[in-house]
C-alpha cells in the first residue's frame, strides 16, 4: 500500500524508536487520507488518527513473538 513504510519488527529492523513508529503512522494516515498536510479544519482529526495508528502499531510490535528471536 505505501512503499515508504518500512518493516519495523525484528529481524528486519533492530532498535526501532518511538520516532520510527510515529513516522510509519504518519505515512499511513497520509496515504489513507490523501492529505500530506491537512487543512486546518481537518488537522485535529488527522492528528487523532496518527496518534491512534501510532498506539496500535506500538502495541502490535510489543506483542509480536518472532520465532528464533531471543526472549525480551
Chimera marker file (.cmm) of the C-alpha trace (Angstrom):
<marker_set name="trace">
<marker id="1" x="0.000" y="0.000" z="0.000" r="1" g="1" b="0" radius="0.5"/>
<marker id="2" x="2.622" y="2.546" z="0.994" r="1" g="1" b="0" radius="0.5"/>
<marker id="3" x="6.096" y="1.562" z="-0.064" r="1" g="1" b="0" radius="0.5"/>
<marker id="4" x="7.780" y="4.183" z="2.107" r="1" g="1" b="0" radius="0.5"/>
<marker id="5" x="6.645" y="2.489" z="5.321" r="1" g="1" b="0" radius="0.5"/>
<marker id="6" x="9.429" y="0.140" z="6.373" r="1" g="1" b="0" radius="0.5"/>
<marker id="7" x="9.075" y="-3.090" z="8.297" r="1" g="1" b="0" radius="0.5"/>
<marker id="8" x="9.594" y="-2.342" z="11.978" r="1" g="1" b="0" radius="0.5"/>
<marker id="9" x="9.829" y="-5.802" z="13.503" r="1" g="1" b="0" radius="0.5"/>
<marker id="10" x="12.892" y="-7.921" z="14.122" r="1" g="1" b="0" radius="0.5"/>
<marker id="11" x="14.760" y="-9.452" z="12.401" r="1" g="1" b="0" radius="0.5"/>
<marker id="12" x="14.173" y="-6.923" z="9.616" r="1" g="1" b="0" radius="0.5"/>
<marker id="13" x="14.787" y="-3.889" z="11.805" r="1" g="1" b="0" radius="0.5"/>
<marker id="14" x="16.589" y="-3.702" z="15.137" r="1" g="1" b="0" radius="0.5"/>
<marker id="15" x="16.404" y="-0.799" z="17.566" r="1" g="1" b="0" radius="0.5"/>
<marker id="16" x="13.067" y="0.638" z="16.459" r="1" g="1" b="0" radius="0.5"/>
<marker id="17" x="12.456" y="4.000" z="18.111" r="1" g="1" b="0" radius="0.5"/>
<marker id="18" x="9.273" y="5.840" z="19.015" r="1" g="1" b="0" radius="0.5"/>
<marker id="19" x="10.132" y="8.217" z="16.172" r="1" g="1" b="0" radius="0.5"/>
<marker id="20" x="10.164" y="5.276" z="13.715" r="1" g="1" b="0" radius="0.5"/>
<marker id="21" x="6.719" y="4.184" z="14.881" r="1" g="1" b="0" radius="0.5"/>
<marker id="22" x="5.382" y="7.765" z="14.658" r="1" g="1" b="0" radius="0.5"/>
<marker id="23" x="6.804" y="8.203" z="11.147" r="1" g="1" b="0" radius="0.5"/>
<marker id="24" x="5.161" y="4.978" z="9.966" r="1" g="1" b="0" radius="0.5"/>
<marker id="25" x="1.829" y="6.056" z="11.476" r="1" g="1" b="0" radius="0.5"/>
<marker id="26" x="2.080" y="9.454" z="9.801" r="1" g="1" b="0" radius="0.5"/>
<marker id="27" x="2.870" y="7.877" z="6.419" r="1" g="1" b="0" radius="0.5"/>
<marker id="28" x="-0.098" y="5.525" z="6.763" r="1" g="1" b="0" radius="0.5"/>
<marker id="29" x="-2.564" y="8.291" z="7.648" r="1" g="1" b="0" radius="0.5"/>
<marker id="30" x="-1.228" y="10.480" z="4.836" r="1" g="1" b="0" radius="0.5"/>
<marker id="31" x="-1.750" y="7.665" z="2.349" r="1" g="1" b="0" radius="0.5"/>
<marker id="32" x="-5.222" y="6.726" z="3.552" r="1" g="1" b="0" radius="0.5"/>
<marker id="33" x="-6.479" y="10.320" z="3.857" r="1" g="1" b="0" radius="0.5"/>
<marker id="34" x="-4.837" y="11.621" z="0.707" r="1" g="1" b="0" radius="0.5"/>
<marker id="35" x="-3.507" y="14.620" z="2.660" r="1" g="1" b="0" radius="0.5"/>
<marker id="36" x="0.171" y="15.372" z="3.103" r="1" g="1" b="0" radius="0.5"/>
<marker id="37" x="-0.725" y="18.334" z="5.296" r="1" g="1" b="0" radius="0.5"/>
<marker id="38" x="-4.442" y="18.572" z="6.174" r="1" g="1" b="0" radius="0.5"/>
<marker id="39" x="-6.343" y="21.843" z="6.124" r="1" g="1" b="0" radius="0.5"/>
<marker id="40" x="-6.934" y="23.499" z="9.487" r="1" g="1" b="0" radius="0.5"/>
<marker id="41" x="-10.490" y="22.133" z="9.715" r="1" g="1" b="0" radius="0.5"/>
<marker id="42" x="-9.147" y="18.567" z="9.324" r="1" g="1" b="0" radius="0.5"/>
<marker id="43" x="-5.965" y="18.879" z="11.381" r="1" g="1" b="0" radius="0.5"/>
<marker id="44" x="-7.447" y="17.628" z="14.659" r="1" g="1" b="0" radius="0.5"/>
<marker id="45" x="-8.978" y="14.516" z="13.074" r="1" g="1" b="0" radius="0.5"/>
<marker id="46" x="-5.721" y="13.869" z="11.194" r="1" g="1" b="0" radius="0.5"/>
<marker id="47" x="-3.611" y="14.091" z="14.377" r="1" g="1" b="0" radius="0.5"/>
<marker id="48" x="-6.042" y="11.858" z="16.304" r="1" g="1" b="0" radius="0.5"/>
<marker id="49" x="-5.728" y="9.272" z="13.544" r="1" g="1" b="0" radius="0.5"/>
<marker id="50" x="-1.926" y="9.438" z="13.616" r="1" g="1" b="0" radius="0.5"/>
<marker id="51" x="-1.983" y="9.043" z="17.417" r="1" g="1" b="0" radius="0.5"/>
<marker id="52" x="-4.330" y="6.040" z="17.187" r="1" g="1" b="0" radius="0.5"/>
<marker id="53" x="-2.273" y="4.314" z="14.490" r="1" g="1" b="0" radius="0.5"/>
<marker id="54" x="0.939" y="5.012" z="16.418" r="1" g="1" b="0" radius="0.5"/>
<marker id="55" x="-0.546" y="3.472" z="19.571" r="1" g="1" b="0" radius="0.5"/>
<marker id="56" x="-1.851" y="0.422" z="17.703" r="1" g="1" b="0" radius="0.5"/>
<marker id="57" x="1.486" y="-0.054" z="15.957" r="1" g="1" b="0" radius="0.5"/>
<marker id="58" x="3.453" y="0.156" z="19.203" r="1" g="1" b="0" radius="0.5"/>
<marker id="59" x="1.082" y="-2.358" z="20.812" r="1" g="1" b="0" radius="0.5"/>
<marker id="60" x="1.400" y="-4.709" z="17.853" r="1" g="1" b="0" radius="0.5"/>
<marker id="61" x="5.190" y="-4.556" z="17.819" r="1" g="1" b="0" radius="0.5"/>
<marker id="62" x="5.431" y="-5.159" z="21.551" r="1" g="1" b="0" radius="0.5"/>
<marker id="63" x="3.084" y="-8.161" z="21.298" r="1" g="1" b="0" radius="0.5"/>
<marker id="64" x="4.696" y="-9.966" z="18.356" r="1" g="1" b="0" radius="0.5"/>
<marker id="65" x="6.800" y="-13.041" z="19.016" r="1" g="1" b="0" radius="0.5"/>
<marker id="66" x="9.374" y="-13.791" z="16.363" r="1" g="1" b="0" radius="0.5"/>
<marker id="67" x="10.473" y="-17.407" z="16.141" r="1" g="1" b="0" radius="0.5"/>
<marker id="68" x="14.140" y="-17.840" z="16.878" r="1" g="1" b="0" radius="0.5"/>
<marker id="69" x="14.464" y="-14.386" z="18.432" r="1" g="1" b="0" radius="0.5"/>
<marker id="70" x="15.856" y="-14.084" z="21.964" r="1" g="1" b="0" radius="0.5"/>
<marker id="71" x="13.222" y="-13.532" z="24.670" r="1" g="1" b="0" radius="0.5"/>
<marker id="72" x="12.795" y="-9.947" z="25.831" r="1" g="1" b="0" radius="0.5"/>
<link id1="1" id2="2" r="1" g="1" b="0" radius="0.2"/>
<link id1="2" id2="3" r="1" g="1" b="0" radius="0.2"/>
<link id1="3" id2="4" r="1" g="1" b="0" radius="0.2"/>
<link id1="4" id2="5" r="1" g="1" b="0" radius="0.2"/>
<link id1="5" id2="6" r="1" g="1" b="0" radius="0.2"/>
<link id1="6" id2="7" r="1" g="1" b="0" radius="0.2"/>
<link id1="7" id2="8" r="1" g="1" b="0" radius="0.2"/>
<link id1="8" id2="9" r="1" g="1" b="0" radius="0.2"/>
<link id1="9" id2="10" r="1" g="1" b="0" radius="0.2"/>
<link id1="10" id2="11" r="1" g="1" b="0" radius="0.2"/>
<link id1="11" id2="12" r="1" g="1" b="0" radius="0.2"/>
<link id1="12" id2="13" r="1" g="1" b="0" radius="0.2"/>
<link id1="13" id2="14" r="1" g="1" b="0" radius="0.2"/>
<link id1="14" id2="15" r="1" g="1" b="0" radius="0.2"/>
<link id1="15" id2="16" r="1" g="1" b="0" radius="0.2"/>
<link id1="16" id2="17" r="1" g="1" b="0" radius="0.2"/>
<link id1="17" id2="18" r="1" g="1" b="0" radius="0.2"/>
<link id1="18" id2="19" r="1" g="1" b="0" radius="0.2"/>
<link id1="19" id2="20" r="1" g="1" b="0" radius="0.2"/>
<link id1="20" id2="21" r="1" g="1" b="0" radius="0.2"/>
<link id1="21" id2="22" r="1" g="1" b="0" radius="0.2"/>
<link id1="22" id2="23" r="1" g="1" b="0" radius="0.2"/>
<link id1="23" id2="24" r="1" g="1" b="0" radius="0.2"/>
<link id1="24" id2="25" r="1" g="1" b="0" radius="0.2"/>
<link id1="25" id2="26" r="1" g="1" b="0" radius="0.2"/>
<link id1="26" id2="27" r="1" g="1" b="0" radius="0.2"/>
<link id1="27" id2="28" r="1" g="1" b="0" radius="0.2"/>
<link id1="28" id2="29" r="1" g="1" b="0" radius="0.2"/>
<link id1="29" id2="30" r="1" g="1" b="0" radius="0.2"/>
<link id1="30" id2="31" r="1" g="1" b="0" radius="0.2"/>
<link id1="31" id2="32" r="1" g="1" b="0" radius="0.2"/>
<link id1="32" id2="33" r="1" g="1" b="0" radius="0.2"/>
<link id1="33" id2="34" r="1" g="1" b="0" radius="0.2"/>
<link id1="34" id2="35" r="1" g="1" b="0" radius="0.2"/>
<link id1="35" id2="36" r="1" g="1" b="0" radius="0.2"/>
<link id1="36" id2="37" r="1" g="1" b="0" radius="0.2"/>
<link id1="37" id2="38" r="1" g="1" b="0" radius="0.2"/>
<link id1="38" id2="39" r="1" g="1" b="0" radius="0.2"/>
<link id1="39" id2="40" r="1" g="1" b="0" radius="0.2"/>
<link id1="40" id2="41" r="1" g="1" b="0" radius="0.2"/>
<link id1="41" id2="42" r="1" g="1" b="0" radius="0.2"/>
<link id1="42" id2="43" r="1" g="1" b="0" radius="0.2"/>
<link id1="43" id2="44" r="1" g="1" b="0" radius="0.2"/>
<link id1="44" id2="45" r="1" g="1" b="0" radius="0.2"/>
<link id1="45" id2="46" r="1" g="1" b="0" radius="0.2"/>
<link id1="46" id2="47" r="1" g="1" b="0" radius="0.2"/>
<link id1="47" id2="48" r="1" g="1" b="0" radius="0.2"/>
<link id1="48" id2="49" r="1" g="1" b="0" radius="0.2"/>
<link id1="49" id2="50" r="1" g="1" b="0" radius="0.2"/>
<link id1="50" id2="51" r="1" g="1" b="0" radius="0.2"/>
<link id1="51" id2="52" r="1" g="1" b="0" radius="0.2"/>
<link id1="52" id2="53" r="1" g="1" b="0" radius="0.2"/>
<link id1="53" id2="54" r="1" g="1" b="0" radius="0.2"/>
<link id1="54" id2="55" r="1" g="1" b="0" radius="0.2"/>
<link id1="55" id2="56" r="1" g="1" b="0" radius="0.2"/>
<link id1="56" id2="57" r="1" g="1" b="0" radius="0.2"/>
<link id1="57" id2="58" r="1" g="1" b="0" radius="0.2"/>
<link id1="58" id2="59" r="1" g="1" b="0" radius="0.2"/>
<link id1="59" id2="60" r="1" g="1" b="0" radius="0.2"/>
<link id1="60" id2="61" r="1" g="1" b="0" radius="0.2"/>
<link id1="61" id2="62" r="1" g="1" b="0" radius="0.2"/>
<link id1="62" id2="63" r="1" g="1" b="0" radius="0.2"/>
<link id1="63" id2="64" r="1" g="1" b="0" radius="0.2"/>
<link id1="64" id2="65" r="1" g="1" b="0" radius="0.2"/>
<link id1="65" id2="66" r="1" g="1" b="0" radius="0.2"/>
<link id1="66" id2="67" r="1" g="1" b="0" radius="0.2"/>
<link id1="67" id2="68" r="1" g="1" b="0" radius="0.2"/>
<link id1="68" id2="69" r="1" g="1" b="0" radius="0.2"/>
<link id1="69" id2="70" r="1" g="1" b="0" radius="0.2"/>
<link id1="70" id2="71" r="1" g="1" b="0" radius="0.2"/>
<link id1="71" id2="72" r="1" g="1" b="0" radius="0.2"/>
</marker_set>
